[in-house]
Amino acid sequence: MVYLIRLGPLNETSLHMVIVTEAERPTQYEQYIARKYLPELDGLRAFSILIVVTVHMKDRVWEWLAGAQGVTVFFVLSGYLITLLALRETRFNGCLNVRAFFVRRVFRLFPSYYFVLGIYCVLVFGLNISPERREGLARALPYYLFYMQEYPVFRNLSTNLPFYQSWSLGIEEKFYLVWPFLAFSVLGSVRSVRAWATAGLTMLMIFAPTIIGQRAGQFLYPYSHILVGCLTAFVLDTPQGFANLAWLGRRWGALLTLAGFLALHLIVPHVPKDVHRVFLSAYSVATGLLLMAIVLGDGPIQRVLRRPMLVMIGKLSYGIYLVHILALHLAEKIATPGTDNPLVSIAALLLAYLFSVCAAYLLAMAIERPGIALGRRISRRLIGTGAAR
């Protein structure tokens, strides 16, 4: 079979025609490799951040949404995207410029983070709002300043700890510092070696609390979720792996994967404590499989995730994550929870969404996007000079 593709007029009376044979059409794998942006992944981010907001509400009527697992989805998605972008840079430039990678991450994350941290300091120390949180913020502030946010949370330094949701950012940033060097220098360029080493490292992080003890292992365990995302990117980067998993992108495969993911999502909060980590690890694997189903196909799941409102919220998800607890406090002053009135709970949640999205949009326009643009300009200069390969 051949295809006639009309490219455009050469002059007023003739058209330029190019014949493309079946063999010359890009394969699904080649299309995946060349694809630069998937709005579906922003839609997945949107669902994750929307359920995360419910976790921190005083009204517990939304516990059935199991919003805490939204952070696990973020971890898996972060690992996938970071590894995917690094693989593409390696493919097109011959190597990963680690300095340029760090610059992009720093200018992407730090400006908004430190700005919101500054707001917390002004509110608590300057305006004396929530004075009961002053001691907790004072004890945690050195860790917040040096991006060790998970330490005061995991060590329970205070029962009134503001900005505690930032613990996951500390996990991710340390991963960004180590992963590019480990995956693209230490592990070399052999695809199978990278994939198997990542799988082994994932298992090591899963069992870290058992191997070195719960107290120290809790700092390492969250990295297993990020590594699941990295492994997803490595597996799909090979033609064979892509072909073997193509069934996940078909309608029945995607729906089956989604059903398994949702079942685990609702089960994990209710399993006994001694097996909770096992189920949570299975949930991160299910998230990786769902991620594969999303990027491998185009069906009803993808059409839902591509809805413009979801894509917009997904793009603002980092800012929403930073400010949503402040937005919740304001929303719950207007619609006070605990009245046993479901309409009040719904109103508080919708107000929290509204305030979070508006604040995140302003944050994106004023700080986040200019920071990203500056980081990209510096990154392009570093890549252009071939520095720090």
Secondary structure, DSSP 4 states (H G I P E B T S, - for coil): -EEEEEEEESSSS-EEEEEEEGGGSPPHHHHHHH----HHHHHHHHHHHHHHHHHT-SSGGGGGG-TTHHHHHHHHHHHHHHHHHHHHHHHHHSS--HHHHHHHHHHHHHHHHHHHHHHHHIIIIIS--SGGGHHHHHHHHHHHHTT-THHHHHTT--SS-TTGGGHHHHHHHHHHHHHHHIIIIIS-S-HHHHHHHHHHHHHHHHTHHHHH-HHHHTTTTTHHHHHHHHHHHHHHTSHHHHHHTGGGGSHHHHHHHHHHHHHHHHHGGGS-GGGHHHHHHHHHHHHHHHHHHHHH--SHHHHHHT-HHHHHHHHTHHHHHHHHHHHHHHHHHHS-S-SS-HHHHHHHHHHHHHHHHHHHHHHIIIIIHHHHHHHHHHHHHHHHHTTT-
